[in-house]
Amino acid sequence: MEISFADRLAAAVRKKQTAALVGIDPRWEQLPAVLRDKHGGEQASFHQQASAYGEFSRAIIDVVAPLVAAVKPQAAFFEQLGPYGMQALHDVIQYARQQELLVVLDGKRNDIGSTATAYAEAYLRRDSRAAWGADALTVSPYLGRDSIEPFVKVCNEQAAGIFVLVKTSNPGGGMLQDLICDGRPLYDSVATFVEELASETCGDCGLGDVGAVVGATYPEQLAELRATMPHAWILIPGYGAQGGGAADVAAGFHRNGLGALVNSSRGIIFAHLNERFAAACNGDWQRAVELATVDMIDQLRAAAPVARLSENE
């Protein structure tokens, strides 16, 4: 029987001794000038931009593969470029897996019944019939239980995982997520449901294949939700460019250093635009990515329980 997603993730985090997750969110205007010029410059077609995104993403993967357990491509930036972008996304996912990284695809997909099953099989199949081959997918819970259960079924079959949106990092998320329903915030009801599914899919590491997305920008709620979902991996966006810091994410971890993945996208992949890293890398944008990644890893080790990770636990 194949090792579950939760246990594969735990092993990878222990091996790399960090919970840092690198988001791959390519934006044309922020790519290194050398790449933009190489692929058509100001007049670049969708095809040329997609080629640049692929080269940029693979170069990032080359840098971070020895340092982190997983990457998180954001599907939207590739979808913007039509079929060329989607081909680039597919190639990036495959390249990351070849470099022995776990891939969390940020697609925030969902629907009901057979459509949910189609989404799940499209993105989470990891066998010979895989279309995309991601290890995990972000999903929205707001269509209810029957929209999540097809994903869980495919996760069980494919040793894959999902991260359910619970308390997102954006300022407007509270419009729905903070609504009081039956005396408690809606996000708490979603978290209770996630914990139910996480406990049902629990691996040897004590965590399940169904996880949650909880933003670093809400540290008090993160602590509350860690207690509500003891068996769930928590994917924590909002670190770095959105304002969250290492101290803000500490409550998302269990005492053994597992339980959380902390995402940084812009702060790492566009580190060449940060004066601090640009000054130290002498024009080498990949070196800037490396410096920013190591800096994040060091900050997490100083402020969160990841220092207690042990590959042999």
C-alpha positions in Angstrom: 0.0 0.0 0.0 1.3 3.4 -1.0 2.3 5.8 1.8 -0.4 8.4 2.5 0.0 12.1 1.6 0.1 13.1 5.3 2.9 10.7 6.0 4.8 11.6 2.8 4.6 15.2 3.8 5.7 14.5 7.4 8.7 12.6 6.1 9.7 15.3 3.6 9.4 18.1 6.3 11.5 16.1 8.7 14.1 15.3 6.0 14.5 19.0 5.0 14.1 20.1 8.6 11.7 23.0 7.7 8.0 23.7 7.2 8.8 26.4 4.6 6.7 26.1 1.4 7.6 28.1 -1.7 4.8 29.4 -3.8 5.3 29.7 -7.5 3.2 32.7 -8.7 4.9 34.0 -11.9 3.9 37.6 -12.9 5.3 38.9 -16.2 6.1 42.4 -14.9 8.1 41.0 -12.0 10.1 38.4 -13.8 13.9 39.1 -14.0 14.5 41.4 -16.9 16.9 38.9 -18.5 14.0 36.4 -18.8 11.5 38.9 -20.2 14.0 40.1 -22.8 14.9 36.5 -23.7 11.2 35.7 -24.3 9.9 38.5 -26.4 10.2 41.6 -24.1 7.3 44.1 -24.2 5.7 42.4 -27.2 5.8 38.9 -25.8 3.0 36.6 -27.0 1.1 34.3 -24.6 3.3 31.5 -26.0 6.5 33.4 -25.2 5.3 34.4 -21.7 4.4 30.8 -21.0 7.9 29.7 -22.0 9.3 32.4 -19.7 7.1 31.2 -16.8 8.3 27.6 -17.3 11.9 28.6 -17.4 11.5 30.8 -14.3 9.6 28.2 -12.4 12.1 25.4 -13.1 15.0 27.7 -12.1 13.2 28.4 -8.8 12.7 24.7 -8.3 16.4 24.0 -8.9 17.3 26.5 -6.1 14.7 25.4 -3.5 14.6 21.6 -4.0 17.5 21.0 -1.6 16.0 23.3 0.9 12.3 22.7 1.3 9.8 19.9 1.2 7.2 21.2 -1.2 6.3 23.9 -3.7 2.9 25.5 -4.4 2.2 26.6 -8.0 -0.7 29.1 -8.3 -2.8 27.9 -11.3 -4.3 31.3 -12.0 -1.1 32.9 -13.3 -0.6 30.0 -15.8 -4.3 30.0 -16.8 -4.0 33.6 -17.7 -1.9 32.6 -20.7 -4.4 30.1 -22.0 -3.4 26.6 -23.3 0.3 27.6 -23.5 0.2 28.5 -19.8 -1.6 25.3 -18.9 1.1 23.3 -20.7 3.7 25.2 -18.8 1.9 24.5 -15.5 1.8 20.8 -16.3 5.5 20.8 -17.1 6.4 22.7 -13.9 4.4 20.1 -11.8 6.2 17.3 -13.4 9.6 18.9 -13.1 9.0 19.6 -9.4 8.1 15.9 -8.8 11.3 14.9 -10.7 13.2 16.9 -8.2 11.5 15.0 -5.4 9.4 17.9 -4.2 5.8 17.5 -3.1 3.4 19.7 -5.2 0.5 21.5 -3.6 -1.5 22.9 -6.5 -3.3 26.1 -5.5 -6.4 25.9 -7.6 -9.2 26.4 -5.1 -11.5 24.1 -7.1 -14.8 22.6 -6.2 -18.3 21.6 -7.3 -20.8 18.8 -6.5 -21.1 15.2 -7.4 -19.5 14.0 -10.6 -18.0 17.4 -11.3 -16.1 17.4 -7.9 -15.0 13.9 -8.8 -13.7 15.1 -12.2 -11.8 17.9 -10.5 -10.3 15.5 -8.0 -9.2 13.0 -10.6 -7.9 15.7 -12.9 -5.5 17.2 -10.4 -4.9 14.4 -7.8 -4.4 11.2 -9.8 -0.8 10.2 -9.5 -0.9 6.9 -11.4 -0.5 6.2 -15.1 -3.7 8.0 -15.9 -2.7 11.2 -14.2 -3.5 14.4 -16.1 -1.7 16.8 -13.8 -0.2 14.7 -11.1 -0.2 17.1 -8.1 0.2 15.7 -4.6 -2.4 18.0 -3.1 -5.0 20.6 -4.1 -6.6 23.6 -2.4 -10.4 23.4 -2.4 -13.3 25.5 -1.3 -15.8 24.1 1.2 -18.8 26.3 0.5 -20.8 23.9 -1.6 -21.0 21.5 1.4 -20.1 18.0 2.4 -21.1 16.4 -0.9 -18.6 18.7 -2.6 -15.7 17.6 -0.4 -16.3 13.9 -0.1 -15.4 13.1 -3.8 -12.0 14.7 -3.2 -11.4 12.6 0.0 -12.3 9.4 -1.9 -9.7 10.2 -4.6 -7.2 11.2 -2.0 -7.6 7.8 -0.4 -7.2 6.0 -3.7 -4.2 8.1 -4.9 -2.3 8.8 -1.6 -3.1 12.5 -2.3 -4.2 15.4 -0.1 -6.4 18.5 0.0 -6.3 21.7 1.9 -9.7 23.2 2.6 -10.2 27.0 2.9 -11.0 27.7 6.5 -9.7 31.2 7.5 -8.0 32.8 4.6 -5.3 35.5 4.8 -7.1 38.2 2.7 -8.7 41.2 4.5 -12.1 40.5 3.0 -12.3 36.9 3.9 -14.2 37.7 7.1 -17.3 38.8 5.2 -18.4 35.2 5.0 -15.9 33.3 7.2 -16.6 35.3 10.3 -20.4 35.2 10.1 -21.9 33.9 13.3 -23.9 30.7 12.7 -25.4 28.8 15.6 -23.4 30.9 18.0 -20.0 30.5 16.5 -18.1 31.8 13.4 -18.6 30.0 10.2 -14.9 29.2 9.9 -15.1 27.3 13.1 -17.9 25.1 11.7 -15.7 24.4 8.6 -12.8 23.6 10.8 -14.8 21.1 12.8 -15.8 19.4 9.5 -12.1 19.4 8.4 -11.0 17.8 11.7 -13.6 15.1 11.2 -12.2 14.2 7.8 -8.6 14.6 8.9 -9.1 12.2 11.8 -10.7 9.7 9.4 -7.6 9.8 7.1 -5.0 9.9 9.8 -1.6 8.5 9.0 1.2 7.2 11.2 2.4 10.8 11.7 -0.8 11.6 13.6 -2.1 13.9 10.8 -4.6 13.3 8.1 -4.8 13.8 4.3 -7.4 16.5 4.7 -5.9 19.8 5.8 -6.9 23.4 6.2 -5.8 26.8 4.9 -5.5 29.3 7.7 -3.8 32.7 7.2 -0.7 34.0 9.0 -2.5 37.3 9.1 -4.9 36.0 11.8 -2.6 34.6 14.5 -5.2 34.4 17.2 -7.6 32.4 15.0 -4.7 30.3 13.9 -4.1 29.2 17.6 -7.8 28.6 18.1 -8.0 26.5 14.9 -4.9 24.5 15.7 -6.7 23.4 18.8 -9.9 22.6 16.9 -8.1 20.6 14.2 -5.4 18.6 16.0 -5.2 16.0 13.2 -5.1 18.4 10.3 -2.1 19.8 8.4 -2.5 23.6 8.2 -1.3 25.4 5.1 -0.5 29.0 6.2 -0.4 31.7 3.5 0.1 35.3 4.3 3.8 35.1 5.4 6.1 37.7 4.1 4.6 40.0 1.5 1.2 39.9 3.1 2.5 40.9 6.5 2.7 37.7 8.5 5.9 36.9 10.3 7.5 33.8 12.0 6.0 34.6 15.4 2.5 34.8 13.8 2.7 31.2 12.5 4.2 29.6 15.5 0.8 28.6 16.9 0.1 26.5 13.8 2.6 23.8 14.8 2.4 20.9 17.1 5.1 20.6 19.7 7.0 18.1 17.6 7.4 20.7 14.8 4.9 19.1 12.5 1.4 20.2 11.5 2.0 23.3 9.5 3.3 24.4 6.1 4.2 28.1 5.8 3.9 29.6 2.4 5.9 32.4 1.0 5.5 33.3 -2.7 6.4 36.9 -3.7 8.9 37.3 -0.9 11.0 34.4 -2.3 10.5 34.2 -6.0 10.9 37.9 -6.6 13.6 38.4 -4.0 15.7 40.1 -6.7 13.4 43.1 -6.3 14.1 43.3 -2.6 17.0 45.7 -1.9 18.3 43.6 0.9 18.7 40.5 -1.2 19.5 42.3 -4.4 22.5 44.0 -2.8 23.9 40.6 -1.7 23.4 38.6 -4.9 25.2 40.9 -7.3 22.6 40.6 -10.1 22.1 36.8 -9.7 18.4 36.5 -9.3 18.6 32.8 -8.4 21.0 33.6 -5.7 18.5 36.1 -4.3 15.9 33.3 -4.3 18.3 31.1 -2.3 19.1 33.8 0.2 15.4 34.6 0.8 14.5 30.9 1.2 17.3 30.4 3.7 16.3 33.5 5.6 12.7 32.3 5.9 13.9 28.9 7.1 16.1 30.5 9.7 13.3 32.7 10.9 10.9 29.8 11.3 13.4 27.8 13.2 13.9 30.7 15.6 10.3 31.4 16.3 8.4 28.1 15.8 8.8 24.5 17.0 10.3 23.4 13.7 13.7 23.2 15.5 12.3 20.1 17.2 11.9 18.2 13.9 13.7 14.9 13.7 13.8 12.8 10.6 13.9 9.7 12.8 10.9 10.5 15.0 
